[in-house]
């Protein structure tokens, strides 16, 4: 049996939340939450290794930290948080039956994702240009592994949102059937959460 939960949208009109999923099933479905859990555990382990190595190689990690481009990392943090806000608004609009508005919000999230990737490429180019490459030392090896793996996640998220945006434009997702959009939104927010773990550990500590 499908669950039909009535909530009030931002325009005070009824909106169907959770359409397309079984009663008791979390937004987006259980599978995407399993993926989120596994990814956060994986990144958490990687960051644990980074912190452990940092204690063993304090001078090396301090020197590596000083070589990072802090303004670009901070800009990317703001960009991802903005993209998360765009995506959340897009899902709310879709639940309220406002597909054109949802499409605009999700397109905004796609733009922020592309912006994040572009800035990260600039950061990588700067490091490589100065001879700091993967395998150079333990700091930059872990730096490229962690941020590069997250880069791939954002890239996948952008591709997913592009597909979802196209499907919304074609009318395939509506207020009554948008489980895939919720799943895509949760994957997008996972990228936000992982970056909020990476940013302070690598760039600030």
Secondary structure, 3 states (H helix, E strand, C coil): CECCEEEECCCCCEEEECCCCECCCCCCCHHHHHHHHHHHHHHHHHHHHHHHHHHHCHHHHHHHHHCCCHHHHHHHHHHHHHHHHHHHHHHHHHHCCCHHHHHHHHHHHHHHHHHHHHHHHHHHHHHHHCCCCCCCCHHHHHHHHHHHHHHHHHHHHHHHHHHHHHHHHCCCCECCECHHHHHHHHHHHHHHHHHHHHHHHHHHC
